[in-house]
Amino acid sequence: MAKLSRTPAKTVDVADSYAVRLMQHLVVPTFVIDPKRCVVIWNKACERLTGVAASEVIGTNRHWQAFYETKRPCLADLVALDQPEQLPELYPEYAARGHNGLGFSAENWCVMPKLGNQLYLAIDAGPIHDEAGNLIAVVETLRDLTDQKRAETALKELATKDGLTGLSNRRAFDQMLASEWTRAQRTQKPLALLFVDVDHFKLFNDEHGHQSGDECLRAVARVVRRYALRPLDLASRYGGEEFALILPEMGCDDACTIAEEIRRAVMALQIAHGARGAGDRVTLSVGVACHVPGEADGTPNGLLNAADQALYAAKRLGRNRVVCSDRVLAEFTALGRENEPVSGQVPAVAPRKSA
């Protein structure tokens, strides 16, 4: 009977010792945990990256404290636990590139409590198995991509920000509206849209000059921005003197309340107008629309048209007011305008000019 070939124990010990020393001196920040998720190696590069000494974490499962302020698994922990289902929750912006024995890869902002600053890290974690296939360790390596990430973010902001007001531009607005429309279809929650227009802005420019006009737009933009309070709210410059505000998961009543607050806040700025045909102060007209999109609503064009018609109605009704798309007829009836819509129809929207 043939004898099984075995590696001498002394050779294995030497190899293991060499591997540990090599890992300790790698220029790549690296740490290793055992199957019980206790740290067994925390190399010098990892000390430099995190500010945490090896003596603080070796033999413990407190390695998370080097990266986060509150307890949560690191990527190596998810490999050890074989829990890929937790990846989307812990790394929502970046998916893993492999699992099922290959380990996980992700990218994440880490708060680095010991250093007192944030770093954007690319993280790879892979398992080590013995000859029988049993897990004996997990190795996690880290790369600091903070500078690259900040440069990327700055470039994205340049591409999506309006240069004059600092609000999101039309491109960013179109992308966000499409995204939120799809989400509202899935969640069956309302999506509100505000169109905000500076009244008699062309007359303002003619009276005060374009530099004052730019200052006026920046002042209005600062007011509109204050009402994009939630993470998914978006304030944007839609074009010219017109602004837009996307308010996900908000009904018409709440959206109209916000629109009225914006209108009053701009009046409170007391920006002098005084051009012939305009009032003493700069005012706003606001159109509001809200809809819960169904499966048949393919695009948000209907919501855009409804907000546009509401704004058009606010202009025709005398400006300096808020009009909701589902109350246009009531607004015309209440004010008894000569051009009141007939047959239950909202007036057709002519191409709007600066007003």
One Martini backbone bead per residue (centre of mass of N, CA, C, O) as a GRO file, in nm:
protein
  355
    1MET     BB    1   0.095   0.038   0.024
    2ALA     BB    2   0.079   0.357  -0.027
    3LYS     BB    3   0.219   0.642   0.079
    4LEU     BB    4   0.159   0.939   0.205
    5SER     BB    5   0.235   1.257   0.129
    6ARG     BB    6   0.428   1.467   0.349
    7THR     BB    7   0.484   1.758   0.506
    8PRO     BB    8   0.697   1.870   0.699
    9ALA     BB    9   0.657   2.041   0.988
   10LYS     BB   10   0.904   2.232   0.964
   11THR     BB   11   0.835   2.346   0.685
   12VAL     BB   12   0.563   2.470   0.763
   13ASP     BB   13   0.665   2.660   0.986
   14VAL     BB   14   0.852   2.824   0.803
   15ALA     BB   15   0.636   2.919   0.602
   16ASP     BB   16   0.452   3.058   0.804
   17SER     BB   17   0.661   3.255   0.914
   18TYR     BB   18   0.721   3.390   0.643
   19ALA     BB   19   0.431   3.485   0.578
   20VAL     BB   20   0.398   3.669   0.823
   21ARG     BB   21   0.639   3.857   0.769
   22LEU     BB   22   0.547   3.947   0.491
   23MET     BB   23   0.273   4.069   0.582
   24GLN     BB   24   0.389   4.277   0.787
   25HIS     BB   25   0.568   4.425   0.530
   26LEU     BB   26   0.359   4.522   0.366
   27VAL     BB   27   0.241   4.803   0.185
   28VAL     BB   28  -0.028   4.673   0.229
   29PRO     BB   29  -0.303   4.699   0.396
   30THR     BB   30  -0.330   4.436   0.653
   31PHE     BB   31  -0.560   4.178   0.768
   32VAL     BB   32  -0.628   3.901   1.005
   33ILE     BB   33  -0.871   3.646   1.051
   34ASP     BB   34  -1.038   3.414   1.213
   35PRO     BB   35  -1.317   3.216   1.235
   36LYS     BB   36  -1.386   3.403   1.505
   37ARG     BB   37  -1.293   3.707   1.426
   38CYS     BB   38  -0.997   3.729   1.509
   39VAL     BB   39  -0.707   3.892   1.535
   40VAL     BB   40  -0.371   3.794   1.398
   41ILE     BB   41  -0.323   4.033   1.186
   42TRP     BB   42  -0.147   4.370   1.189
   43ASN     BB   43  -0.001   4.566   0.996
   44LYS     BB   44   0.191   4.844   0.948
   45ALA     BB   45   0.012   4.969   0.723
   46CYS     BB   46  -0.245   4.958   0.899
   47GLU     BB   47  -0.147   5.145   1.115
   48ARG     BB   48  -0.106   5.393   0.931
   49LEU     BB   49  -0.398   5.413   0.817
   50THR     BB   50  -0.559   5.404   1.117
   51GLY     BB   51  -0.386   5.447   1.401
   52VAL     BB   52  -0.376   5.141   1.484
   53ALA     BB   53  -0.248   4.923   1.687
   54ALA     BB   54  -0.190   4.592   1.710
   55SER     BB   55  -0.223   4.572   2.028
   56GLU     BB   56  -0.540   4.664   2.013
   57VAL     BB   57  -0.643   4.391   1.822
   58ILE     BB   58  -0.504   4.153   1.898
   59GLY     BB   59  -0.734   3.898   1.992
   60THR     BB   60  -0.972   4.052   1.864
   61ASN     BB   61  -1.309   4.198   1.745
   62ARG     BB   62  -1.219   4.534   1.713
   63HIS     BB   63  -1.156   4.629   1.411
   64TRP     BB   64  -1.397   4.828   1.352
   65GLN     BB   65  -1.277   5.078   1.520
   66ALA     BB   66  -1.085   5.177   1.278
   67PHE     BB   67  -1.358   5.264   1.080
   68TYR     BB   68  -1.588   5.293   1.308
   69GLU     BB   69  -1.819   5.415   1.552
   70THR     BB   70  -2.001   5.171   1.496
   71LYS     BB   71  -2.102   4.861   1.508
   72ARG     BB   72  -1.970   4.653   1.239
   73PRO     BB   73  -1.905   4.484   0.975
   74CYS     BB   74  -1.662   4.370   0.794
   75LEU     BB   75  -1.567   4.217   0.515
   76ALA     BB   76  -1.429   3.974   0.655
   77ASP     BB   77  -1.678   3.889   0.817
   78LEU     BB   78  -1.855   3.809   0.571
   79VAL     BB   79  -1.671   3.582   0.485
   80ALA     BB   80  -1.670   3.416   0.747
   81LEU     BB   81  -2.002   3.404   0.740
   82ASP     BB   82  -2.124   3.390   0.459
   83GLN     BB   83  -2.273   3.709   0.389
   84PRO     BB   84  -2.373   3.855   0.102
   85GLU     BB   85  -2.657   3.983   0.184
   86GLN     BB   86  -2.511   4.237   0.343
   87LEU     BB   87  -2.377   4.420   0.129
   88PRO     BB   88  -2.601   4.629   0.040
   89GLU     BB   89  -2.628   4.751   0.331
   90LEU     BB   90  -2.310   4.829   0.379
   91TYR     BB   91  -2.269   4.871   0.038
   92PRO     BB   92  -2.475   5.051  -0.154
   93GLU     BB   93  -2.273   5.163  -0.398
   94TYR     BB   94  -2.115   4.874  -0.382
   95ALA     BB   95  -2.041   4.582  -0.526
   96ALA     BB   96  -1.955   4.278  -0.540
   97ARG     BB   97  -1.724   4.066  -0.740
   98GLY     BB   98  -1.726   3.812  -0.531
   99HIS     BB   99  -1.789   3.463  -0.437
  100ASN     BB  100  -1.784   3.151  -0.340
  101GLY     BB  101  -1.463   3.155  -0.224
  102LEU     BB  102  -1.346   3.450  -0.339
  103GLY     BB  103  -1.485   3.674  -0.207
  104PHE     BB  104  -1.475   4.031  -0.150
  105SER     BB  105  -1.574   4.353  -0.297
  106ALA     BB  106  -1.528   4.704  -0.200
  107GLU     BB  107  -1.663   5.038  -0.130
  108ASN     BB  108  -1.582   5.299   0.126
  109TRP     BB  109  -1.670   5.507   0.376
  110CYS     BB  110  -1.450   5.599   0.643
  111VAL     BB  111  -1.404   5.753   0.965
  112MET     BB  112  -1.158   5.711   1.136
  113PRO     BB  113  -1.142   5.772   1.461
  114LYS     BB  114  -0.832   5.800   1.524
  115LEU     BB  115  -0.786   6.034   1.296
  116GLY     BB  116  -1.046   6.225   1.230
  117ASN     BB  117  -1.122   6.101   0.939
  118GLN     BB  118  -1.195   6.045   0.600
  119LEU     BB  119  -1.204   5.739   0.402
  120TYR     BB  120  -1.163   5.595   0.082
  121LEU     BB  121  -1.211   5.242   0.043
  122ALA     BB  122  -1.061   4.965  -0.092
  123ILE     BB  123  -1.194   4.627  -0.061
  124ASP     BB  124  -1.042   4.305   0.022
  125ALA     BB  125  -1.178   3.966   0.076
  126GLY     BB  126  -1.026   3.646   0.167
  127PRO     BB  127  -1.002   3.310   0.185
  128ILE     BB  128  -0.856   3.044   0.391
  129HIS     BB  129  -0.775   2.705   0.325
  130ASP     BB  130  -0.747   2.393   0.373
  131GLU     BB  131  -0.721   2.080   0.237
  132ALA     BB  132  -1.031   2.023   0.347
  133GLY     BB  133  -1.185   2.323   0.329
  134ASN     BB  134  -1.123   2.481   0.576
  135LEU     BB  135  -1.145   2.754   0.759
  136ILE     BB  136  -0.857   2.966   0.879
  137ALA     BB  137  -0.890   3.247   0.714
  138VAL     BB  138  -0.896   3.615   0.668
  139VAL     BB  139  -0.813   3.849   0.414
  140GLU     BB  140  -0.752   4.206   0.438
  141THR     BB  141  -0.747   4.469   0.201
  142LEU     BB  142  -0.623   4.815   0.147
  143ARG     BB  143  -0.729   5.122  -0.030
  144ASP     BB  144  -0.655   5.457  -0.090
  145LEU     BB  145  -0.919   5.667  -0.267
  146THR     BB  146  -0.975   5.964  -0.185
  147ASP     BB  147  -0.861   6.147  -0.408
  148GLN     BB  148  -1.015   6.017  -0.642
  149LYS     BB  149  -1.301   6.056  -0.530
  150ARG     BB  150  -1.294   6.366  -0.506
  151ALA     BB  151  -1.237   6.418  -0.802
  152GLU     BB  152  -1.488   6.274  -0.910
  153THR     BB  153  -1.695   6.447  -0.757
  154ALA     BB  154  -1.612   6.719  -0.879
  155LEU     BB  155  -1.677   6.643  -1.173
  156LYS     BB  156  -1.977   6.579  -1.126
  157GLU     BB  157  -2.053   6.860  -1.023
  158LEU     BB  158  -1.977   7.012  -1.281
  159ALA     BB  159  -2.193   6.841  -1.457
  160THR     BB  160  -2.455   6.912  -1.236
  161LYS     BB  161  -2.397   7.220  -1.209
  162ASP     BB  162  -2.481   7.542  -1.172
  163GLY     BB  163  -2.276   7.813  -1.212
  164LEU     BB  164  -2.448   8.044  -1.075
  165THR     BB  165  -2.617   7.886  -0.819
  166GLY     BB  166  -2.536   7.565  -0.745
  167LEU     BB  167  -2.738   7.408  -0.858
  168SER     BB  168  -2.887   7.193  -1.021
  169ASN     BB  169  -2.919   7.093  -1.332
  170ARG     BB  170  -3.098   6.980  -1.595
  171ARG     BB  171  -2.964   6.707  -1.611
  172ALA     BB  172  -3.006   6.624  -1.314
  173PHE     BB  173  -3.309   6.655  -1.315
  174ASP     BB  174  -3.380   6.441  -1.530
  175GLN     BB  175  -3.251   6.203  -1.379
  176MET     BB  176  -3.410   6.224  -1.110
  177LEU     BB  177  -3.696   6.209  -1.220
  178ALA     BB  178  -3.673   5.931  -1.348
  179SER     BB  179  -3.593   5.781  -1.089
  180GLU     BB  180  -3.841   5.870  -0.907
  181TRP     BB  181  -4.058   5.762  -1.090
  182THR     BB  182  -3.979   5.464  -1.070
  183ARG     BB  183  -4.003   5.448  -0.760
  184ALA     BB  184  -4.305   5.532  -0.743
  185GLN     BB  185  -4.410   5.291  -0.900
  186ARG     BB  186  -4.310   5.081  -0.690
  187THR     BB  187  -4.432   5.226  -0.412
  188GLN     BB  188  -4.688   5.405  -0.444
  189LYS     BB  189  -4.589   5.709  -0.427
  190PRO     BB  190  -4.570   6.030  -0.425
  191LEU     BB  191  -4.492   6.296  -0.669
  192ALA     BB  192  -4.342   6.612  -0.650
  193LEU     BB  193  -4.370   6.934  -0.837
  194LEU     BB  194  -4.182   7.241  -0.878
  195PHE     BB  195  -4.242   7.558  -1.031
  196VAL     BB  196  -4.016   7.841  -1.033
  197ASP     BB  197  -4.087   8.193  -1.100
  198VAL     BB  198  -3.971   8.497  -1.195
  199ASP     BB  199  -4.114   8.790  -1.198
  200HIS     BB  200  -4.033   9.003  -1.437
  201PHE     BB  201  -3.725   8.952  -1.526
  202LYS     BB  202  -3.672   9.118  -1.778
  203LEU     BB  203  -3.738   9.389  -1.645
  204PHE     BB  204  -3.517   9.370  -1.434
  205ASN     BB  205  -3.278   9.368  -1.629
  206ASP     BB  206  -3.347   9.638  -1.770
  207GLU     BB  207  -3.335   9.809  -1.500
  208HIS     BB  208  -3.053   9.668  -1.344
  209GLY     BB  209  -2.915   9.446  -1.485
  210HIS     BB  210  -2.734   9.150  -1.510
  211GLN     BB  211  -2.591   9.147  -1.240
  212SER     BB  212  -2.846   9.180  -1.068
  213GLY     BB  213  -2.985   8.933  -1.188
  214ASP     BB  214  -2.785   8.726  -1.077
  215GLU     BB  215  -2.826   8.800  -0.777
  216CYS     BB  216  -3.123   8.726  -0.773
  217LEU     BB  217  -3.096   8.425  -0.850
  218ARG     BB  218  -2.917   8.349  -0.608
  219ALA     BB  219  -3.123   8.423  -0.391
  220VAL     BB  220  -3.346   8.229  -0.482
  221ALA     BB  221  -3.176   7.970  -0.469
  222ARG     BB  222  -3.131   7.975  -0.162
  223VAL     BB  223  -3.424   7.931  -0.095
  224VAL     BB  224  -3.485   7.668  -0.248
  225ARG     BB  225  -3.263   7.495  -0.110
  226ARG     BB  226  -3.389   7.494   0.184
  227TYR     BB  227  -3.630   7.279   0.071
  228ALA     BB  228  -3.402   7.048   0.033
  229LEU     BB  229  -3.388   6.836   0.300
  230ARG     BB  230  -3.385   6.567   0.178
  231PRO     BB  231  -3.196   6.336   0.020
  232LEU     BB  232  -3.412   6.330  -0.249
  233ASP     BB  233  -3.414   6.610  -0.281
  234LEU     BB  234  -3.441   6.862  -0.559
  235ALA     BB  235  -3.259   7.147  -0.657
  236SER     BB  236  -3.310   7.351  -0.956
  237ARG     BB  237  -3.211   7.481  -1.265
  238TYR     BB  238  -3.414   7.484  -1.542
  239GLY     BB  239  -3.415   7.791  -1.659
  240GLY     BB  240  -3.314   8.079  -1.624
  241GLU     BB  241  -3.580   8.192  -1.398
  242GLU     BB  242  -3.614   7.877  -1.347
  243PHE     BB  243  -3.730   7.646  -1.104
  244ALA     BB  244  -3.684   7.322  -0.934
  245LEU     BB  245  -3.875   7.075  -0.727
  246ILE     BB  246  -3.812   6.764  -0.589
  247LEU     BB  247  -4.074   6.560  -0.405
  248PRO     BB  248  -4.070   6.284  -0.256
  249GLU     BB  249  -4.329   6.157  -0.088
  250MET     BB  250  -4.549   6.395  -0.173
  251GLY     BB  251  -4.815   6.579  -0.137
  252CYS     BB  252  -4.996   6.852  -0.232
  253ASP     BB  253  -5.028   7.002   0.034
  254ASP     BB  254  -4.727   7.005   0.117
  255ALA     BB  255  -4.620   7.129  -0.146
  256CYS     BB  256  -4.783   7.396  -0.120
  257THR     BB  257  -4.659   7.486   0.143
  258ILE     BB  258  -4.372   7.513   0.035
  259ALA     BB  259  -4.435   7.710  -0.193
  260GLU     BB  260  -4.537   7.938  -0.004
  261GLU     BB  261  -4.274   7.967   0.157
  262ILE     BB  262  -4.103   8.053  -0.081
  263ARG     BB  263  -4.260   8.301  -0.164
  264ARG     BB  264  -4.232   8.451   0.112
  265ALA     BB  265  -3.920   8.446   0.133
  266VAL     BB  266  -3.872   8.630  -0.115
  267MET     BB  267  -4.034   8.873  -0.016
  268ALA     BB  268  -3.851   8.910   0.245
  269LEU     BB  269  -3.598   9.018   0.085
  270GLN     BB  270  -3.659   9.285  -0.065
  271ILE     BB  271  -3.633   9.303  -0.378
  272ALA     BB  272  -3.590   9.537  -0.593
  273HIS     BB  273  -3.769   9.660  -0.870
  274GLY     BB  274  -3.976   9.897  -1.033
  275ALA     BB  275  -4.071   9.830  -1.295
  276ARG     BB  276  -4.261   9.874  -1.549
  277GLY     BB  277  -4.527   9.642  -1.474
  278ALA     BB  278  -4.424   9.611  -1.185
  279GLY     BB  279  -4.338   9.577  -0.881
  280ASP     BB  280  -4.145   9.667  -0.610
  281ARG     BB  281  -4.101   9.354  -0.582
  282VAL     BB  282  -3.984   9.047  -0.582
  283THR     BB  283  -4.148   8.765  -0.729
  284LEU     BB  284  -4.349   8.460  -0.733
  285SER     BB  285  -4.426   8.174  -0.931
  286VAL     BB  286  -4.618   7.863  -0.864
  287GLY     BB  287  -4.607   7.524  -0.969
  288VAL     BB  288  -4.811   7.232  -0.886
  289ALA     BB  289  -4.741   6.873  -0.878
  290CYS     BB  290  -4.909   6.545  -0.840
  291HIS     BB  291  -4.817   6.183  -0.839
  292VAL     BB  292  -4.921   5.837  -0.884
  293PRO     BB  293  -4.766   5.610  -1.056
  294GLY     BB  294  -4.836   5.387  -1.298
  295GLU     BB  295  -4.786   5.148  -1.532
  296ALA     BB  296  -4.897   5.344  -1.768
  297ASP     BB  297  -4.670   5.544  -1.673
  298GLY     BB  298  -4.390   5.584  -1.849
  299THR     BB  299  -4.358   5.896  -1.793
  300PRO     BB  300  -4.310   6.235  -1.654
  301ASN     BB  301  -4.463   6.428  -1.857
  302GLY     BB  302  -4.731   6.478  -1.707
  303LEU     BB  303  -4.605   6.622  -1.464
  304LEU     BB  304  -4.468   6.848  -1.618
  305ASN     BB  305  -4.727   6.962  -1.751
  306ALA     BB  306  -4.881   7.022  -1.489
  307ALA     BB  307  -4.675   7.223  -1.369
  308ASP     BB  308  -4.673   7.414  -1.614
  309GLN     BB  309  -4.977   7.487  -1.607
  310ALA     BB  310  -4.976   7.600  -1.320
  311LEU     BB  311  -4.779   7.828  -1.382
  312TYR     BB  312  -4.940   7.960  -1.607
  313ALA     BB  313  -5.183   8.024  -1.425
  314ALA     BB  314  -5.033   8.205  -1.223
  315LYS     BB  315  -4.972   8.421  -1.432
  316ARG     BB  316  -5.270   8.479  -1.531
  317LEU     BB  317  -5.369   8.542  -1.221
  318GLY     BB  318  -5.111   8.767  -1.138
  319ARG     BB  319  -4.911   8.646  -0.978
  320ASN     BB  320  -4.785   8.588  -0.679
  321ARG     BB  321  -4.836   8.256  -0.672
  322VAL     BB  322  -5.008   7.948  -0.598
  323VAL     BB  323  -5.053   7.655  -0.814
  324CYS     BB  324  -5.245   7.374  -0.852
  325SER     BB  325  -5.328   7.147  -1.090
  326ASP     BB  326  -5.608   7.048  -0.932
  327ARG     BB  327  -5.696   7.390  -0.903
  328VAL     BB  328  -5.729   7.570  -1.153
  329LEU     BB  329  -6.035   7.607  -1.191
  330ALA     BB  330  -6.090   7.726  -0.909
  331GLU     BB  331  -5.912   7.974  -0.943
  332PHE     BB  332  -6.064   8.101  -1.182
  333THR     BB  333  -6.343   8.112  -1.050
  334ALA     BB  334  -6.274   8.284  -0.796
  335LEU     BB  335  -6.160   8.535  -0.987
  336GLY     BB  336  -6.316   8.583  -1.256
  337ARG     BB  337  -6.193   8.542  -1.523
  338GLU     BB  338  -6.218   8.598  -1.857
  339ASN     BB  339  -6.020   8.332  -1.925
  340GLU     BB  340  -6.191   8.104  -1.854
  341PRO     BB  341  -6.221   7.790  -1.861
  342VAL     BB  342  -6.368   7.545  -2.069
  343SER     BB  343  -6.502   7.233  -2.041
  344GLY     BB  344  -6.288   7.147  -1.812
  345GLN     BB  345  -6.030   7.304  -1.919
  346VAL     BB  346  -5.712   7.365  -1.946
  347PRO     BB  347  -5.521   7.577  -2.067
  348ALA     BB  348  -5.324   7.609  -2.307
  349VAL     BB  349  -4.975   7.592  -2.342
  350ALA     BB  350  -4.777   7.829  -2.403
  351PRO     BB  351  -4.495   7.954  -2.473
  352ARG     BB  352  -4.277   8.062  -2.243
  353LYS     BB  353  -4.175   8.365  -2.124
  354SER     BB  354  -4.018   8.602  -1.996
  355ALA     BB  355  -4.173   8.758  -1.676
   0.00000   0.00000   0.00000
